Amino acid sequence: MALSKLMIKKPIHVIQEESKTSGLKRTLSASNLVSLGIGCIIGTGIFVMTGQAAALYAGPAIVFSFLLAGICCAFAAMCYAELASMLPVSGSAYSYAYASLGELFAWVMGWLLLLEYGVAASTVAVGWSGYMVSFLKTLGVIVPPEWTAATGQIITLADGSTVTALFNLPAALAISAVTGLLVLGVKESASVNNIIVFIKVAVILLFIGFGVMYINTDNWSPFIPDNTGEYGHFGLSGILHGASFIFFAYVGFEAVSTAAQEAHNPQRDVPIGIIGSLTVCTILYIVVSLVLTGIVKYDTLNVPDPIAVAVDAIQLPWLSFVIKIGAIAGLSSVMLVLMYGQTRIFYTMSRDGLLPPVFSSVHPKFQTPWINTILVGTISGIVAGMTNINALGNLVNLGTLLAFSIICFTVLYMRIKEPNLERPFKVPYPKITPVLGILFCGILISSLWETFLHLVPYFMLGGVIYAFYGHRHSKVRKALNS
């Protein structure tokens, strides 16, 4: 392939015209989009990773880790908002890269977003399964252990005996339910998401409200534990490594940009949704981490349910019960938004010819990409049911940070190449903000350098698919060659 053919760009006016003829229904308001972002952000991070990051890496200084990750996301969020207001289409970062950097970068971005959304949805489903099985147990309903974990995983029972797991059925069923909801329609999905977001934010506020009365400030001493002599284990390097670890907690705010073609007024509403959801969640994360490490000593929080452990410590059984409901609701909405984002990215890539046309087929009644949604849901459900994805958190983090870096660079590039293009939302200090975004992403990526090795086969697979299908069927390339 000639390099010039790989760098073919999709004309901006074509992208803007496609946003008007997509066939998707415009039903989402600015408040829907803020809720959509919160729905995707608040979940695994606040209910699981906060405790693990505090116990293993940063101690009470996990507050600074959240602040560092939040600042990094804030720079990227403003860049996303400018591009989303300029190019209000469903493809998110994929479409932005196609219009500015060319087709090869667009494919790389789409492949990174598959890692971010598709794999993350399966991972969250496994976490949802754990909370649901625990919740059902409190109600006297016992799910056979063979059906609660990844295929082949050895499970040790209370009596010391072991069983081999066959399939994580609750995780697969959770993905199936989300898939069905998305097939029915984005308005219906958004309505359910609004209810879920209200429940889990209310639960978090309950935890903060009751927990603050039981804070023991001795648990905050030392606030920054001394480094153990190993990089990333407490001290300043622990704060940095903790920020890289809990970055997964922020994955999702950019999913708002994938809803641009279904927003009432995307130029105004999408920036509000991106920045609004990120701001709300950053504040909640910082306050929850302070309360959590104030109630119990940080070194006791390396558990799957740290908030429930803290609630148990203050002996409020009813609140522990409510926390589990909130966790289940929180993880449900995360799955919903991740799956939504993935299907819309595939939809846009298919319309460009980089994926088969089946991914852009819209249901005549529901006006949703239904076959695309079912295919993504089926694959995600199988992965969630059969795979124990312990190491994929860092893969998702790395993929997301790389994508954010490209987005920040894209804003710089477009400011130079297309200075007169209409930008309803403009990044403040456009020569500084994107550079800071790239710098902060680079700092966090430096803690994940070993994970690069795991991405090599993943990108090799992506390259094969692009070479043998995407490049040959690219509509942009065909149009320019005709």
N, C-alpha and C positions, 0 to 999 in steps of 0.2 A: 504494500500500500504506500502510495506517495504521501509524504508528511502533509502536503497541502490539502489532500483529501480528508485526512484525519482531523484537520483543524477547521473544517468548514463550519461556519456559524449559521445559526437559524436567525433570519432577519427579525428584528424586534417588532416591526409592524405586522408580521405574520403571527407572532406569538400573541400580540394584543388582539388581533382579529379572531384568532381561535378562541380566546376567552369569551367572545360574544356568541360563538356558535358551538359551544361544547355539548349542548343537550342536557347538561346538568342543571338542576333546579336551584335558584338562588333563594335560600330560606334562612340563612344565618345572620344574626345581628352581631354588633360589637360585643354585647354581653355574652352571647352564645360562644363567641370566639375566646373571650377571656376564660369562660368556664371550660371550654374545650382544652385550652392550654393547662389550666389548673388540674383538670381531669387526668391529663397525661403526666404531668410533673409529679404531683403528690401521689406516692405509692410506695414502691419498693424502697426508695431512698429513705424516706422518713420513718417507715415502719420496720425496716430491717437494717439498712446499711449504716444508719447513724450510730447505732450501738457498736457494730463491728469496727467501724473506723475509729471510734473513741477508744475501744479496748485494745486494738492492735497497733494503731499508728500515732494518734494525736492526743489522747486523753481529753480533758475538758476543752483543750484548745481546738477541738473539732469545730468550734465556733469560727475560728479563723480559717479553717479549711473550707467551710461552707461560704464564708465571705470571699475567699480567693476564687473559688469556683464560680460564685455568683457574679463577681466582677468580670471574669473571663466571658461568661455567658452574656453579660450586659453589653459588652462591646460587640459581640457577635449578633445579639438581638437587634441592636440598632442598624447593623448592616443588613440583616434579614428584612427589617421593616422598610428600609429604603428600597431594596430590590422588589419586595412584595408590592409596594405601592406603585412601582414603576412597571412591573410585569405581573399583573394579578391573575396567575394561572395555577393549576393544580400541581404542577411538577415541582414546586418549591425550588430547592437549590439546584436540582437537575436542569430546570428550565433556565435559571439564571446563568449557569455555566455554559449552556448551549448558545445563548445569545451573546455572550461576551468572550469566552475563551475557546469555544469550538467543540465539535462533536466528541472528540476523544475525552476531553475533560468532562463533558456532560455524561458520558458513559461511566467514567470513573466515579463521578459524583452519585449517579444513580446506583452504582454497585455499592458505594459506601452507605447510602441511605437504606439499601436492602439489609445490610449488616445492622444498621441502627434500629430500624423498625421491625423487620421480620424476626430476627433472632431475639431481640429484646422482648417482643410479644410472647414468644415461647418461654423465655426465662421467667417473665412475670407470671405466666400461667402456672409454672411449677411452684412459685411462691404462693400464689393464690390457693393452690391445692393443699399446701401445708396448713395454712390458716383455716381453710374450710374443714379439713379432716379433724383438726383440733376443736373447732367450734361444734361440729356434729357430735364429737365425743362428749362434750359437756351436756348435750341434750340426750345422751344415752344411745346415740346412733353410732355404731362402730362400722367403719368401712374396712373390709378385708385388706390387710397390709400389702398383699400381693398386687393390689390395684391402686396403690398410692405412691409409687415411686418408679423411677426409670427402669426400663427393661434390663434385667440382669443384675440389678443392684441388690446387695445382701442387706436384709433388714433384721436387726436384733430386737426380739420381742422382750416384754417385761420379765418373762420367766427365764431369760437367757438363751432360749432357742432362736434359731434363725430361719428366715424364709427368703426365697429369691423372688424379687418383684417381676411381674409380667408386663405391666403397663400402668402408667399414671392416668387412670381413667378420669378423676376429677379435673385434671389439667386439660385433657382433651375435650371434655364436655364444656369447660369454660370457654375455650376457643370456639367451639361449635355454636354456643349461645351468642357470642359476640358476632360471629359470622352471619348468623341468621338475622340479627338486628340490623347489621349494616346492609344486608340485601334488601330489607324492607324499606329503608330510606334514611337519608342523613338527618331529616327533620326529626323523625322518630328517635333516631340514635341520639341526637343532641338533647332532646327532651329528657330521655333516660339519664344521659350524662349529667344534666343540670341537677337532677334529683340526687344522684350519687355524689356529686361534688358537694352539695349542701350537707349531706350526711357526714362525709369524711372530714370536712372542715369543721363541722360542729363537734365531732368527736375529738379532733385535735385541740380545739379551743377548750373543751371540757378537761382534757388532760393538762393543758397549761393552767387553767383556772384552779383546779384542785391541787395539781402538783406543786405550784409555786408556794403553797402553804406548808409543804413538807420538805423544802430545800434545806439541806445541811451544808453550810458553806465550807465545812471541813473537807467535803468531798471534792471541792474545787482546788485543793492544795496538794501538790503543786498544780497550777493551772496549765503550765507547759512542762510535762514530765521530762526529766533528763534523758538524753539519747542513750540507748543501750550499747552503743558502739557499732551498731549496724545501721546503715543508711535506711531511712524511712521508718525506723522504730523510735518514735517520740523525738522530742526536740524540734528544731526548725525543719529538718528534713522530714520529720513525721507529719508536720502540718502540710507540707507540700505533697507528700505521698498520700495523705488522707484526702487532700483536695482532688487528686487524680482518681482515687478510689470512689469517692462519693459523687464524682461528676455524673455518674449514671443517674443520680437523683434529679439532675436537671434536664436529662434527655426528654425531649417532648415539646418544649415551648415552640420550637420551630415547626412542629406539626400544624400549628395554626396557619402557616403559610400555604400548606397543601389544600386548605379549604377556600382559597381565594376565589375559585370559580363558582362557589356556592354561597358566597357572602353577598348581602344586599349592596353594600358600598365598599368593595375591597380596598380601594385606595385609602379610605379613612379607617375602616374597621379592622383590617388585618394588623397594621401597626399597633393599634390599641390592644388587640388581643395578644400580640407577642409580648410587648413591654409590660402590659398590665398583669398578665399571668406570671411572668418571671418575677416581678416586684413582689407580688403577694406571697409567692412560694418562698422566695429568699428570706423574707421576714419571718415566716412561719418556721422555716428550717432552723434559723439561728435561735429563736426563742425556745423551740422544742429541745434542741441540743443542750441549751443552758439548763433547762428544767430537768431533763433526763439525767445529766451528769451531776446535778445538784441533789437529786433524790437518792441515787445509789452511786457507789464508787465505780469509776469508769472501767476498771479491770474485770468487772462482773458482767459486762454487757456484750460479750462475744457469743450471742445467742440469736436464734432466728426471730425472736419476738421481744426485743429489748424494752419497748414501751410497756408491754404486758408485765415484764419482770419488774419494772419500776412501779407500776400500779399495784402489783402483788406486795411489794415492799411497804407500801403505805396502807395495806390491808383494806382495800375497798373492792370487794369481789364484784359488785354490780358494775363498777367502772371497768374492771378487767373484761367483763362480758361485753360491754359496749365497745371497748377498744377493739376486740376481735371482729365485731360487726363492722366497725369503721375500716379496719384493715382489709377485710374482704371487699367492702364497697370501693375502697381506694384502689386496690389492685384490679378490680373489675373495670373501672373507668380507664385505667392505664392501658389495659389490653384493648379496650374499645378504640381509643385514640391512636394507638400504635398501629393497629390493624387498618384503621381508616386511612392513616397517612400512607401506609405501604401500598394499599390498593390504588390510591390516587396518583402516586408516583408511577406505578406500573401502567395506569391508564394513559398518562401523558407520554410515556416512553413508547407505548404501543401506537398511539396516534402519530408519532414521529417515524414509525416503521422499525424502531430498534428492537421491539419485541413483537411477537405475533399479534394479529388483529383481534384475536379472541380476548385479549386483555383490555380492549377499549370498547367492547360490545356493551351497550346500555340497555337495560330492561325497559320495554315499552311502557309498562305501568308504573314501576317504582322509580324509574329514571336514575338508576344506580348501575355501576359497572358490575353486574351480578356474577357473571362467570369468573371474572378476575377475582372477585371477593371470595367466591367458593373455593377456587384453586388455592389462593393464598391461605385461606382458613384451613383447608385440608392439610396442606404441607405443615403449617404452623402447629396444628393439632397433633400430627404424627410426631413431629420433633419434640413437642412438649411432653407427649406421653411416653416416648421411648428414650429420651436423652437426659442425662444429668449434666447440666450446662454450668458447672461451677466456675470454669475459667473464662466464660464468655463475657462476663461483666467488663473485664479489661479490654476485650476485643471491641465491644460496643463503644466503650469510652474512647479508644484510640480512633476508631472509624469516625466517631462524631467530632472529635477534635480536629482531625484532618479535614473533614467537611467544613467545619467552622473556619479554618484557616483559609480555605479556598474561597469561601463566601466573603471574608474580609478583603482578600486580595481582589476579588471581582468588583467590589465597590470602588477600590482605588483605580482599577483598570477602566471601569465605565466612566468615572469622573474625567479621565483623560481623553478617552476615545469618543464619548458621547456627552460632552459637557452641557449641551443645550436640551437634552432629553427631559421631558416633564417628570418631576419627582415630587409628588404630593407630600411625601415625608422625606426629609433630608437628614442624614447623619450629621450631628453637630461636630464641628472641627474635622472636616472630612479628610484632611491630610494627616491627622493624628490618631483619631479613633480607630480606623481599620488597622493601622500599624500596631497600636496597643493590643488590639484583638489578636493579631497574628503572634505577637510577642508572648501574651499570656497563654495562648494555646500551645506555643512551643515550650514554654516552661512546664506545663502539665504533661505534654507528650514526652518530655525528657525522663519522666518517672516511669514511662511505659515502654522503654526502648526494647525490652525483651519480647514484648508482645508483637513487635513487627515481624518476627520470624513466623508467627502463626498466620499472618495475613498473606504470606507469599503464595501458598497454594490457592487461597481464596481468590486472589487477583489473577492468578494463572487461569483459573476456571472462567472468570469474567472475561479475560482476554480472548479465550477460545470462542465463547458465545458471541462476542462482538465481531470477531474476525469472520466467523462462518455464518452468522445471521444478521446481526445489527448493521454492520457496515454495508452489506450487500443489499439490504432492504431499506436503507435510510431514505426517507422521502425528501429530505432537504438536499441530499447529494443528487438524487435523481432529478429534482426540479432544476438544480443549477446546471446539470449536464444536458438537459433537454433543449 
